[in-house]
Amino acid sequence: MTAREKIQRDGILKWLLKLVLIKIPLAFIAFTVLWVLILKWVPVWVTPLMVSRSIEYRNDEEFRTHKKWESYENISPELAKAVIASEDNLFAEHNGFDWREMKKAIDDHREKGKKLRGASTISQQTAKNVFLFPSKSFVRKAFEAYFTVLIEWIWGKERILEVYLNVAEMGKGIYGAEAAAQELFNKKASDLTRRESSLLAACLPNPIQRHAENPSAYISKRAGQIRTLIPKIAYPEWIDPK
């Protein structure tokens, strides 16, 4: 190899390293920050999960996607309270991650042999629903953590909860509070009662198999537990401005 060829090779290697280690990461960060910043004010009309479900049920002639964006003030605060009571008691206090709950889940798995359960906060679930396709890989979890930090920093708690209540899967082809209220209870999201909200929250872990409008004995019991827990949680004033 001549000296000139060696210089050319070294130049190419430096360019590749700069591209991979600096330019691509910076471009990714710039793009994702802009994406999150836009969605701070623009409604989220479609999510990767909605696309995935549409593909999954493409041969189901009865499958339809039901979704209607509503601002937070047009959603019953009872639903906000119910999902916090069910999914994330410390939503208003943590920085996007409930480290105590995560440690407890790991300890239960290691020490008691229990199945490793999810300990995702509402912030993490929102990040996953809005920005990522469903999967269980460590790479996806890393991206989920990254977007969780971004939405906590850029959106804040009120916007996170508003988006969550508008994109969460609440039934087969049903996304968000307004669609769930109309399709399952024949009413507006603003009119959801505490019982109806608790039933919806009880179905969130598996909304395809669980049915808020026709609850099983287990769902009814779980909804009752959520209703009992709701008054015991200290919510910030913006949860229920009325």
Backbone torsions as a table, in degrees:
resi	resn	phi	psi	omega
1	MET	NA	128.5	-179.5
2	THR	-76.5	164.7	178.9
3	ALA	-60.3	-39.0	180.0
4	ARG	-65.1	-42.6	178.8
5	GLU	-64.2	-38.4	178.4
6	LYS	-64.1	-40.9	178.6
7	ILE	-63.6	-41.8	178.7
8	GLN	-63.5	-42.9	179.7
9	ARG	-63.1	-44.8	179.6
10	ASP	-63.4	-36.2	178.5
11	GLY	-65.2	-40.2	178.7
12	ILE	-65.9	-42.1	179.7
13	LEU	-63.4	-41.7	178.8
14	LYS	-64.1	-40.6	179.4
15	TRP	-64.1	-42.5	179.2
16	LEU	-64.4	-43.6	178.8
17	LEU	-62.1	-42.5	178.5
18	LYS	-64.0	-39.3	179.1
19	LEU	-64.8	-48.5	-174.5
20	VAL	-74.1	-40.3	-173.1
21	LEU	-91.8	-20.5	-175.6
22	ILE	-123.6	-57.8	-171.7
23	LYS	-67.4	-47.9	-179.3
24	ILE	-64.2	-48.0	177.1
25	PRO	-58.7	-41.7	179.6
26	LEU	-65.7	-38.9	178.0
27	ALA	-65.5	-40.9	178.2
28	PHE	-62.4	-46.1	-179.8
29	ILE	-62.4	-45.0	-179.6
30	ALA	-61.5	-44.3	-179.0
31	PHE	-64.3	-47.1	-176.3
32	THR	-69.6	-36.6	177.1
33	VAL	-63.9	-43.0	177.7
34	LEU	-63.6	-41.7	178.4
35	TRP	-59.0	-49.7	-180.0
36	VAL	-65.1	-39.3	-179.8
37	LEU	-62.9	-41.8	178.1
38	ILE	-62.3	-43.2	-177.2
39	LEU	-75.1	-2.6	173.0
40	LYS	-66.1	-28.3	-178.0
41	TRP	-120.5	-26.0	-176.8
42	VAL	-90.0	132.8	177.4
43	PRO	-58.9	146.0	176.9
44	VAL	-88.3	105.4	-174.6
45	TRP	-86.2	-29.3	-178.3
46	VAL	-145.0	147.9	179.1
47	THR	-128.3	160.7	177.0
48	PRO	-56.6	-34.9	178.7
49	LEU	-63.7	-40.3	178.6
50	MET	-61.9	-42.9	177.6
51	VAL	-62.9	-44.3	-179.4
52	SER	-61.6	-43.4	179.6
53	ARG	-65.7	-39.1	179.0
54	SER	-61.6	-37.3	177.2
55	ILE	-71.8	-42.9	-179.0
56	GLU	-59.6	-39.4	-176.7
57	TYR	-105.9	26.4	-176.8
58	ARG	-61.9	-24.5	179.8
59	ASN	-95.2	1.0	178.9
60	ASP	-92.8	106.6	-175.3
61	GLU	-66.7	-20.4	-178.9
62	GLU	-88.9	-9.6	-176.6
63	PHE	-73.5	131.5	174.9
64	ARG	-139.3	148.5	175.9
65	THR	-93.8	124.2	179.9
66	HIS	-116.3	117.7	-179.5
67	LYS	-155.6	136.2	175.6
68	LYS	-147.6	120.3	-178.2
69	TRP	-72.8	134.8	173.8
70	GLU	-133.7	139.7	176.9
71	SER	-67.5	159.8	-174.2
72	TYR	-57.1	-38.5	-177.7
73	GLU	-66.3	-13.6	177.6
74	ASN	-101.3	14.3	176.8
75	ILE	-118.1	133.7	-178.9
76	SER	-56.3	129.3	176.5
77	PRO	-62.2	-18.5	177.1
78	GLU	-63.0	-34.2	178.8
79	LEU	-71.1	-40.4	177.0
80	ALA	-59.9	-45.4	179.4
81	LYS	-63.7	-40.2	-177.2
82	ALA	-66.4	-42.9	-178.3
83	VAL	-70.7	-33.2	176.0
84	ILE	-67.5	-43.8	179.4
85	ALA	-63.2	-36.1	-176.8
86	SER	-84.2	-42.1	-169.0
87	GLU	-104.0	-30.2	-167.0
88	ASP	-162.4	80.5	-175.7
89	ASN	-58.3	-30.5	-175.6
90	LEU	-101.8	23.2	-176.0
91	PHE	-50.6	-45.2	-175.7
92	ALA	-75.0	-12.5	-173.3
93	GLU	-105.4	-34.8	-173.7
94	HIS	-81.4	173.7	-178.0
95	ASN	-99.8	21.1	-178.5
96	GLY	117.3	-20.0	-178.3
97	PHE	-131.6	130.9	176.7
98	ASP	-96.2	86.3	-174.5
99	TRP	-61.8	-34.7	-179.6
100	ARG	-65.5	-43.2	179.5
101	GLU	-68.8	-36.7	177.7
102	MET	-63.8	-43.1	178.6
103	LYS	-64.5	-40.4	179.4
104	LYS	-62.9	-41.4	179.5
105	ALA	-63.6	-40.7	179.3
106	ILE	-68.2	-42.3	179.4
107	ASP	-63.5	-41.4	178.5
108	ASP	-62.1	-36.9	-179.8
109	HIS	-70.0	-43.7	-176.0
110	ARG	-76.6	-44.5	-171.2
111	GLU	-89.7	-32.3	-175.8
112	LYS	-110.7	-2.7	177.9
113	GLY	72.0	16.2	180.0
114	LYS	-74.2	153.5	175.9
115	LYS	-61.4	136.2	-178.5
116	LEU	-65.6	112.2	-176.9
117	ARG	-94.5	159.3	177.6
118	GLY	-73.4	144.3	177.1
119	ALA	-129.9	32.6	-177.3
120	SER	-73.2	137.6	175.5
121	THR	-80.0	170.7	174.8
122	ILE	-60.8	-36.1	177.7
123	SER	-62.2	-45.6	178.8
124	GLN	-63.9	-42.6	179.7
125	GLN	-64.5	-37.8	177.8
126	THR	-65.3	-44.8	178.0
127	ALA	-59.3	-44.3	-180.0
128	LYS	-64.3	-46.6	-176.3
129	ASN	-65.2	-40.0	-172.7
130	VAL	-82.2	-36.0	-169.0
131	PHE	-113.4	-12.8	-170.4
132	LEU	-132.2	148.4	172.2
133	PHE	-77.4	147.5	-177.9
134	PRO	-66.2	132.1	174.1
135	SER	-166.8	172.4	-178.3
136	LYS	-121.1	24.9	-178.0
137	SER	-82.7	158.3	176.8
138	PHE	-67.6	-30.6	177.8
139	VAL	-63.5	-44.7	178.2
140	ARG	-62.9	-40.1	178.5
141	LYS	-63.1	-36.1	178.8
142	ALA	-65.8	-43.6	177.3
143	PHE	-65.9	-36.9	177.4
144	GLU	-59.9	-44.6	179.1
145	ALA	-63.0	-41.2	179.6
146	TYR	-61.2	-48.9	-179.3
147	PHE	-69.4	-29.7	175.8
148	THR	-61.6	-45.2	177.9
149	VAL	-61.1	-42.0	-178.5
150	LEU	-63.9	-47.2	-176.5
151	ILE	-71.3	-32.0	175.0
152	GLU	-63.8	-39.8	-177.4
153	TRP	-75.5	-43.2	-172.8
154	ILE	-93.5	-42.2	-175.8
155	TRP	-84.2	-48.5	-171.8
156	GLY	87.3	168.3	-171.7
157	LYS	-63.6	-41.9	-176.2
158	GLU	-63.0	-45.5	-179.6
159	ARG	-68.3	-38.0	178.3
160	ILE	-58.8	-47.0	-178.7
161	LEU	-67.1	-38.8	178.3
162	GLU	-60.3	-45.7	179.5
163	VAL	-65.8	-44.5	-179.9
164	TYR	-56.7	-46.0	-178.0
165	LEU	-68.7	-14.6	179.8
166	ASN	-99.6	-17.3	-176.0
167	VAL	-119.6	-12.8	-177.8
168	ALA	-60.2	137.9	177.2
169	GLU	-73.8	122.2	-175.7
170	MET	-122.8	12.8	179.3
171	GLY	167.6	176.2	-179.5
172	LYS	-67.9	108.6	-178.7
173	GLY	77.8	9.3	-176.9
174	ILE	-111.2	123.0	-176.9
175	TYR	-129.7	124.1	175.0
176	GLY	92.0	162.9	-173.6
177	ALA	-63.9	-44.6	-175.9
178	GLU	-65.3	-45.7	179.0
179	ALA	-63.1	-41.4	179.9
180	ALA	-64.4	-44.0	-179.7
181	ALA	-62.3	-43.3	-178.5
182	GLN	-70.3	-46.6	-174.6
183	GLU	-74.7	-35.1	-173.2
184	LEU	-99.5	-30.5	-175.4
185	PHE	-125.3	1.8	176.6
186	ASN	55.6	46.4	178.2
187	LYS	-153.1	176.7	178.1
188	LYS	-84.5	156.7	179.7
189	ALA	-61.8	-30.2	180.0
190	SER	-67.3	-18.6	-175.9
191	ASP	-102.3	5.0	-179.9
192	LEU	-61.8	133.9	178.3
193	THR	-85.2	173.3	177.4
194	ARG	-64.3	-38.9	179.8
195	ARG	-64.9	-48.0	179.5
196	GLU	-62.7	-40.6	178.8
197	SER	-63.9	-39.6	179.4
198	SER	-68.0	-35.9	176.5
199	LEU	-65.2	-42.6	177.2
200	LEU	-62.7	-43.5	-180.0
201	ALA	-64.1	-37.0	-179.6
202	ALA	-66.1	-24.1	-178.4
203	CYS	-90.3	-11.6	-173.4
204	LEU	-56.6	-37.8	179.6
205	PRO	-60.8	-26.7	-179.6
206	ASN	-153.3	70.5	-173.4
207	PRO	-69.4	-14.4	177.6
208	ILE	-75.7	-39.1	-177.1
209	GLN	-92.1	-23.2	-177.4
210	ARG	-101.5	149.6	-173.0
211	HIS	-131.9	111.4	-178.3
212	ALA	-68.7	-33.3	-177.4
213	GLU	-76.7	-20.5	178.7
214	ASN	-139.3	68.9	-169.2
215	PRO	-71.0	144.6	172.6
216	SER	-75.5	175.0	178.9
217	ALA	-61.8	-38.6	-179.6
218	TYR	-65.5	-44.8	-179.0
219	ILE	-64.5	-40.2	177.8
220	SER	-62.1	-42.0	178.6
221	LYS	-65.6	-44.6	179.7
222	ARG	-63.7	-40.7	177.8
223	ALA	-62.3	-37.9	177.0
224	GLY	-63.1	-39.9	177.4
225	GLN	-63.9	-39.6	178.8
226	ILE	-65.1	-43.3	178.9
227	ARG	-61.1	-37.3	179.1
228	THR	-68.7	-34.1	-177.2
229	LEU	-77.9	-30.9	-174.6
230	ILE	-50.7	-49.2	-177.7
231	PRO	-68.7	-13.5	-175.9
232	LYS	-89.0	-7.8	-177.5
233	ILE	-99.0	137.8	177.3
234	ALA	-87.9	109.5	-179.1
235	TYR	-97.2	147.5	173.3
236	PRO	-66.6	158.3	-173.9
237	GLU	-60.9	-31.6	-175.8
238	TRP	-69.7	-16.2	178.3
239	ILE	-61.3	-42.4	-179.3
240	ASP	-135.0	80.2	-175.7
241	PRO	-63.9	-17.9	-180.0
242	LYS	-75.5	NA	NA
